[in-house]
Amino acid sequence: MFNIQEFIEENLTEGYLNHAFFKNQVKIFALNYLNRGQIEQECFDRITQFVEDN
């Protein structure tokens, strides 16, 4: 079954690593997904921590 949360997390983190997105873009995108209920707080926290660590 397709998991939208995993898809979003994977694409945002990979997009950051390959320079498709800037740090602030990833954070804004993640916040928008969180506000729309497409990801949960834990996923948002993992994404934002990932961009801070990398």
Backbone as CSV, one residue per row, in Angstrom:
resi,resn,N_x,N_y,N_z,CA_x,CA_y,CA_z,C_x,C_y,C_z
1,MET,0.833,-1.169,0.000,0.000,0.000,0.000,0.888,1.248,0.000
2,PHE,0.471,2.251,-0.706,1.235,3.492,-0.822,1.155,4.286,0.473
3,ASN,2.304,4.721,0.965,2.368,5.509,2.192,2.811,6.924,1.831
4,ILE,1.886,7.868,1.848,2.174,9.243,1.446,3.204,9.882,2.360
5,GLN,3.159,9.580,3.651,4.107,10.169,4.590,5.538,9.758,4.267
6,GLU,5.763,8.478,4.004,7.096,8.008,3.634,7.549,8.637,2.322
7,PHE,6.642,8.737,1.367,6.947,9.341,0.074,7.393,10.791,0.248
8,ILE,6.661,11.549,1.040,6.983,12.962,1.265,8.330,13.088,1.963
9,GLU,8.533,12.324,3.019,9.788,12.408,3.769,10.977,12.054,2.886
10,GLU,10.858,10.982,2.142,11.948,10.548,1.278,12.263,11.591,0.201
11,ASN,11.244,12.133,-0.410,11.476,13.088,-1.488,11.994,14.431,-0.987
12,LEU,11.548,14.878,0.159,12.081,16.126,0.703,13.543,15.974,1.120
13,THR,13.880,14.858,1.774,15.261,14.683,2.213,16.192,14.436,1.027
14,GLU,15.763,13.649,0.063,16.590,13.427,-1.116,16.716,14.702,-1.950
15,GLY,15.640,15.454,-2.037,15.684,16.714,-2.756,16.652,17.690,-2.121
16,TYR,16.734,17.671,-0.807,17.693,18.527,-0.113,19.123,18.067,-0.386
17,LEU,19.342,16.757,-0.328,20.693,16.230,-0.547,21.203,16.477,-1.962
18,ASN,20.320,16.429,-2.948,20.784,16.633,-4.326,20.611,18.080,-4.787
19,HIS,20.371,18.965,-3.818,20.308,20.415,-4.034,19.133,20.860,-4.899
20,ALA,18.087,20.065,-4.944,16.872,20.476,-5.637,16.096,21.481,-4.789
21,PHE,16.243,21.376,-3.452,15.574,22.278,-2.516,16.601,22.872,-1.561
22,PHE,16.370,24.102,-1.157,17.165,24.729,-0.107,16.589,24.329,1.250
23,LYS,17.374,24.549,2.308,16.951,24.189,3.657,15.596,24.802,4.005
24,ASN,15.442,26.095,3.755,14.187,26.756,4.112,13.012,26.245,3.293
25,GLN,13.248,25.876,2.046,12.174,25.316,1.226,11.674,24.011,1.824
26,VAL,12.586,23.152,2.227,12.205,21.863,2.803,11.375,22.084,4.063
27,LYS,11.795,23.025,4.894,11.060,23.295,6.129,9.662,23.837,5.834
28,ILE,9.550,24.715,4.874,8.239,25.269,4.503,7.348,24.189,3.903
29,PHE,7.896,23.392,2.998,7.115,22.301,2.415,6.630,21.350,3.498
30,ALA,7.535,20.980,4.413,7.173,20.047,5.483,6.075,20.639,6.369
31,LEU,6.177,21.913,6.680,5.154,22.555,7.502,3.809,22.566,6.779
32,ASN,3.819,22.818,5.493,2.580,22.790,4.717,1.960,21.396,4.723
33,TYR,2.787,20.364,4.555,2.270,18.992,4.606,1.708,18.674,5.988
34,LEU,2.383,19.153,7.030,1.907,18.940,8.392,0.562,19.628,8.600
35,ASN,0.451,20.860,8.175,-0.797,21.610,8.340,-1.959,20.995,7.574
36,ARG,-1.670,20.345,6.456,-2.719,19.688,5.668,-3.016,18.275,6.161
37,GLY,-2.266,17.819,7.155,-2.507,16.487,7.709,-1.932,15.363,6.881
38,GLN,-1.018,15.680,5.970,-0.429,14.645,5.135,0.764,13.965,5.796
39,ILE,1.363,14.634,6.789,2.402,14.019,7.607,2.075,14.311,9.068
40,GLU,2.663,13.519,9.949,2.465,13.701,11.381,3.631,14.496,11.961
41,GLN,3.461,14.958,13.181,4.480,15.773,13.845,5.833,15.069,13.889
42,GLU,5.845,13.770,14.155,7.105,13.025,14.238,7.849,13.057,12.912
43,CYS,7.125,12.931,11.826,7.728,12.984,10.499,8.279,14.379,10.229
44,PHE,7.513,15.397,10.571,7.968,16.778,10.424,9.263,16.993,11.198
45,ASP,9.306,16.489,12.426,10.497,16.639,13.262,11.701,15.937,12.638
46,ARG,11.506,14.741,12.083,12.604,14.020,11.432,13.124,14.789,10.232
47,ILE,12.223,15.342,9.443,12.635,16.097,8.244,13.426,17.332,8.633
48,THR,12.912,18.102,9.575,13.616,19.328,9.962,14.946,19.017,10.643
49,GLN,14.996,17.949,11.437,16.269,17.562,12.055,17.262,17.118,10.990
50,PHE,16.786,16.415,9.985,17.651,15.955,8.900,18.337,17.130,8.195
51,VAL,17.569,18.156,7.862,18.187,19.288,7.147,19.127,20.063,8.061
52,GLU,18.839,20.106,9.348,19.751,20.772,10.280,21.071,19.992,10.428
53,ASP,20.984,18.664,10.412,22.181,17.823,10.575,23.024,17.713,9.309
54,ASN,22.409,17.987,8.162,23.136,17.827,6.896,23.359,19.176,6.285
